């Protein structure tokens, strides 16, 4: 995940409405209308939020007749998870090193 892509991704997730859309899409694909029924925002607002999420590669869409069906983008979410896993692994290594240092210091 490139830095500019990562920034765009986390900026997209920084908005509460967009996080709500991601949560709604966790339950399965949905149209703008379906999402608007579940959220306290208008259909045009949902469309704008979906555009940001799509640009951040967190959702994808497909045409179904006259409707667009949105769903989570597994590849984009995998990149987010890889990044967060790396951050988490480093934090755990640092915590372990600190704990081991404290144990050694107490034994002196």
Contact map, one row per residue, 1 for C-alpha under 8 A:
111011000000000000000000000000000000000000000000000000000000000000000000000000110010000000000000000000000000
111111000000000000000000000000000000000000000000000000000000000000000000000000000000000000000000000000000000
111111100000000000000000000000000000000000000000000000000000000000000000000000000000000000000000000000000000
011111110000000000000000000000000000000000000000000000000000000000000000000000000000000000000000000000000000
111111111000000000000000000000000000000000000000000000010000000000000000000000000000000000000000000000000000
111111111100000000000000000000000000000000000000000000000000000000000000000000010000000000000000000000000000
001111111110000000000000000000000000000000000000000000000000000000000000000000000000000000000000000000000000
000111111111000000000000000000000000000000000000000000010000000000000000000000000000000000000000000000000000
000011111111100000000000000000000000000000000000000010011100000000000000000000010000000000000000000000000000
000001111111110000000000000000000000000000000000000000000000000000000000000000000000000000000000000000000000
000000111111111000000000000000000000000000000000000000000000000000000000000000000000000000000000000000000000
000000011111111001000000000000000000000000000000000110010000000000000000000000000000000000000000000000000000
000000001111111101100000000000000000000000000000000000000000000000000000000000000000000000000000000000000000
000000000111111101100000000000000000000000000000000000000000000000000000000000000000000000000000000000000000
000000000011111111100000000000000000000000000000000000000000000000000000000000000000000000000000000000000000
000000000000111111110000000000000000000000000000000000000000000000000000000000000000000000000000000000000000
000000000000001111111000000000000000001000000000100000000000000000000000000000000000000000000000000000000000
000000000001111111111100000000000000000000000000110010000000000000000000000000000000000000000000000000000000
000000000000111111111110000000000000000000000000000000000000000000000000000000000000000000000000000000000000
000000000000000111111111000000000000001000000000000000000000000000000000000000000000000000000000000000000000
000000000000000011111111100000000010000000000000010000000000000000000000000000000000000000000000000000000000
000000000000000001111111110000000000000000000000000000000000000000000001000000000000000000000000000000000000
000000000000000000111111111000000000000000000000000000000000000000000000000000000000000000000000000000000000
000000000000000000011111111100000010000000000000000000000000000000000000000000000000000000000000000000000000
000000000000000000001111111111000000000000000000000000000000000000000111000000000000000000000000000000000000
000000000000000000000111111110000000000000000000000000000000000000000011000000000000000000000000000000000000
000000000000000000000011111110000000000000000000000000000000000000000000000000000000000000000000000000000000
000000000000000000000001111111000000000000000000000000000000000000000010000000000000000000000000000000000000
000000000000000000000000111111100000000000000000000000000000000000001111000000000000000000000000000000000000
000000000000000000000000100111111110000000000000000000000000000000001110000000000000000000000000000000000000
000000000000000000000000000011111110000000000000000000000000000000111100000000000000000000000000000000000000
000000000000000000000000000001111111000000100110000000000000000000011100000000000000000000000000000000000000
000000000000000000000000000001111111100000100000000000000000000000000000000000000000000000000000000000000000
000000000000000000000000000001111111110000000000000000000000000000000000000000000000000000000000000000000000
000000000000000000001001000001111111111000000100000000000000000000000000000000000000000000000000000000000000
000000000000000000000000000000011111111111100100000000000000000000000000000000000000000000000000000000000000
000000000000000000000000000000001111111100000000000000000000000000000000000000000000000000000000000000000000
000000000000000000000000000000000111111100000000000000000000000000000000000000000000000000000000000000000000
000000000000000010010000000000000011111110000000000000000000000000000000000000000000000000000000000000000000
000000000000000000000000000000000001111111000000000000000000000000000000000000000000000000000000000000000000
000000000000000000000000000000000001001111101100000000000000000000000000000000000000000000000000000000000000
000000000000000000000000000000000001000111111100000000000000000000000000000000000000000000000000000000000000
000000000000000000000000000000011001000011111110000000000000000000000000000000000000000000000000000000000000
000000000000000000000000000000000000000001111111000000000000000000000000000000000000000000000000000000000000
000000000000000000000000000000000000000011111111100000000000000000000000000000000000000000000000000000000000
000000000000000000000000000000010011000011111111110000000000000000000000000000000000000000000000000000000000
000000000000000000000000000000010000000000111111111000000000000000000000000000000000000000000000000000000000
000000000000000000000000000000000000000000011111111100000000000000000000000000000000000000000000000000000000
000000000000000011000000000000000000000000001111111110000000000000000000000000000000000000000000000000000000
000000000000000001001000000000000000000000000111111111000010000000000000000000000000000000000000000000000000
000000000000000000000000000000000000000000000011111111100000000000000000000000000000000000000000000000000000
000000000001000000000000000000000000000000000001111111110000000000000000000000000000000000000000000000000000
000000001001000001000000000000000000000000000000111111111110000000000000000000000000000000000000000000000000
000000000000000000000000000000000000000000000000011111111111000000000000000000000000000000000000000000000000
000000000000000000000000000000000000000000000000001111111100000000000000000000000000000000000000000000000000
000010011001000000000000000000000000000000000000000111111110000000000000000100000000000000000000000000000000
000000001000000000000000000000000000000000000000000011111111000000000000101110000000000000000000000000000000
000000001000000000000000000000000000000000000000000011111111000000000001110110000000000000000000000000000000
000000000000000000000000000000000000000000000000010011011111100000000111100100000000000000000000000000000000
000000000000000000000000000000000000000000000000000001001111110000000111100000000000000000000000000000000000
000000000000000000000000000000000000000000000000000000000011111000011110000000000000000000000000000000000000
000000000000000000000000000000000000000000000000000000000001111100011100000000000000000000000000000000000000
000000000000000000000000000000000000000000000000000000000000111111111000000000000000000000000000000000000000
000000000000000000000000000000000000000000000000000000000000011111111000000000000000000000000000000000000000
000000000000000000000000000000000000000000000000000000000000001111110000000000000000000000000000000000000000
000000000000000000000000000000000000000000000000000000000000001111110000000000000000000000000000000000000000
000000000000000000000000000000100000000000000000000000000000001111111000000000000000000000000000000000000000
000000000000000000000000000000110000000000000000000000000000111111111100000000000000000000000000000000000000
000000000000000000000000000011110000000000000000000000000000111100111110000000000000000000000000000000000000
000000000000000000000000100011110000000000000000000000000011110000011111000000000000000000000000000000000000
000000000000000000000000110111000000000000000000000000000011100000001111100000000000000000000000000000000000
000000000000000000000100110010000000000000000000000000000111000000000111110010000000000000000000000000000000
000000000000000000000000000000000000000000000000000000001111000000000011111110000000000000000000000000000000
000000000000000000000000000000000000000000000000000000000100000000000001111111000000000000000000000000000000
000000000000000000000000000000000000000000000000000000001000000000000000111111100000000000000000000000000000
000000000000000000000000000000000000000000000000000000011110000000000000111111110000000000000000000000000000
000000000000000000000000000000000000000000000000000000001100000000000001111111111000000000000000000000000000
000000000000000000000000000000000000000000000000000000000000000000000000011111111100000000000000000000000000
100000000000000000000000000000000000000000000000000000000000000000000000001111111110000000000000000000000000
100001001000000000000000000000000000000000000000000000000000000000000000000111111111000000000000000000000000
000000000000000000000000000000000000000000000000000000000000000000000000000011111111100000000000000000000000
000000000000000000000000000000000000000000000000000000000000000000000000000001111111110000000000000000000000
100000000000000000000000000000000000000000000000000000000000000000000000000000111111111000000000000000000000
000000000000000000000000000000000000000000000000000000000000000000000000000000011111111100000000000000000000
000000000000000000000000000000000000000000000000000000000000000000000000000000001111111110000000000000000000
000000000000000000000000000000000000000000000000000000000000000000000000000000000111111111000000000000000000
000000000000000000000000000000000000000000000000000000000000000000000000000000000011111111100000000000000000
000000000000000000000000000000000000000000000000000000000000000000000000000000000001111111110000000000000000
000000000000000000000000000000000000000000000000000000000000000000000000000000000000111111111000000000000000
000000000000000000000000000000000000000000000000000000000000000000000000000000000000011111111100000000000000
000000000000000000000000000000000000000000000000000000000000000000000000000000000000001111111110000000000000
000000000000000000000000000000000000000000000000000000000000000000000000000000000000000111111111000000000000
000000000000000000000000000000000000000000000000000000000000000000000000000000000000000011111111100000000000
000000000000000000000000000000000000000000000000000000000000000000000000000000000000000001111111110000000000
000000000000000000000000000000000000000000000000000000000000000000000000000000000000000000111111111000000000
000000000000000000000000000000000000000000000000000000000000000000000000000000000000000000011111111100000000
000000000000000000000000000000000000000000000000000000000000000000000000000000000000000000001111111110000000
000000000000000000000000000000000000000000000000000000000000000000000000000000000000000000000111111111000000
000000000000000000000000000000000000000000000000000000000000000000000000000000000000000000000011111111100000
000000000000000000000000000000000000000000000000000000000000000000000000000000000000000000000001111111110000
000000000000000000000000000000000000000000000000000000000000000000000000000000000000000000000000111111111000
000000000000000000000000000000000000000000000000000000000000000000000000000000000000000000000000011111111100
000000000000000000000000000000000000000000000000000000000000000000000000000000000000000000000000001111111110
000000000000000000000000000000000000000000000000000000000000000000000000000000000000000000000000000111111111
000000000000000000000000000000000000000000000000000000000000000000000000000000000000000000000000000011111111
000000000000000000000000000000000000000000000000000000000000000000000000000000000000000000000000000001111111
000000000000000000000000000000000000000000000000000000000000000000000000000000000000000000000000000000111111
000000000000000000000000000000000000000000000000000000000000000000000000000000000000000000000000000000011111
